[in-house]
Amino acid sequence: MSAPIYLNDLGVVCALGDGRAAVASAMFADVPGGLSDNDSLLPGRTLALGEVRTPLPALEDLPVALRGRNNALLDVALAQIAPAVAAAIARHGAERVAVVLGTSTSGIGESEQALRTHAEQGQWPQGFDYAQQEMGTAAQFVRQRSGAQGPAWTLSTACSSSAKALMSAARMLRAGIVDAVIAGGADSLCRFTVAGFSALESVSALRCNPFSQHRAGINIGEGAALFLLTREPGPVCLAGWGESADAHHMSAPDPQGMGAIDALQQALLRAGWGADEVDYVNLHGTATGHNDAMESLAVSQVLGNGVPASSTKPLTGHTLGASGAIEAALCWILLAENPQQQLPPHWWDGVPDPALPVLPLVAPGSRLAQAPRRVLSNSFAFGGSNAVLALERR
């Protein structure tokens, strides 16, 4: 049997707050929070976005190539697990601690500002480096900031990026290549992503409404979540995972959900769970027509219609490449720091789509009769990149 992999510590920042306590309080609140109106990113439109309000560090002590909002979000999350990371480096040696991250925006926001300045003034602004928008910058930043000296890389597979980063970290640990991994992801709000999804007619101006007959698209969000993974026992185990690449379409999921079904089945098989042993599933739940139709079909086929489920994107927004890690973070909190045995509520208008299989969506204030032990978290990305994490309290 392969060695168990544990998520020993967690740092998180998103629209719900900075740190586990703030995020937990907002996630389980009686009214939905997180999102706020923004009229600056898309001229002429006011959109509900999952914007981080926490003051972020300027990173002025670092080379320009490592500065930017994406890395500032990572810095906030990394600071929360810094003592555990330092202890791992002291115990194993810096070269035995790796970094694996997921992102989809990297430093595009900084490039947007620089391009605007160049168009208006004919020259690049001071304090800009093209390397800020390179995908690998995220892992390079965390490696330098943390003192880790093991392998470091960044994955970019759209909305599955940071979920797949956790899987890559687990494989590296099981192979004995390293003894600890800082893994997770970050994405930051910028005009490029908001305008891009708007062009696809996938953005809702109001709080998104997943699985409703009236669903009208996503809310873009931002944030970061970082875990310290080791083979040493911790509060939450990465019991299994599943991933597939069905390549059905560049932006639309396979309507039959075959790739999602495959990923869900792999996760259960690798974890050694039966479908009836799952206590909760965090849905990808983007509130787009195609995703919700596909996901409800896949979940009902693999898990039946009895597992409590919710989408947390009405609270965080869709944090794109960071969503897998941030939603895994919400599941970690649910398992490890949840004495009231609450479940994340599914905020929507309560009007089901009669064309979709019925899922038992979590009502606000719901609690389990006993502490949750086993949960799944879904991430289904553009291009048919599907990822499912199986997390277990041990």
Secondary structure, DSSP 8 states (H G I E B T S, - for coil): -----EEEEEEEEETTEESHHHHHHHHT-SS--S-EEESSSSTT--EEEB---S-----TTS-GGG-SHHHHHHHHHHHHHHHHHHHHHHHH-GGGEEEEEE-SSTTHHHHHHHHHHHHHHSS--TT--GGGG-TTHHHHHHHHHH---S-EEEE--GGGHHHHHHHHHHHHHHTTS-SEEEEEEEE---HHHHHHHHHTT-B-SSS--TTBTT---B-BB-EEEEEEEESS--SEEEEEEEEEE----SSS--TT-HHHHHHHHHHHHHHT--GGG--EEE------HHHHHHHHHHHHHHHTT-S-EE--HHHH-B-GGGHHHHHHHHHHHHHHS-TT-B-----S-S-B-TTS----B--TT-B-SS---EEEEEEEEGGGEEEEEEEEE-
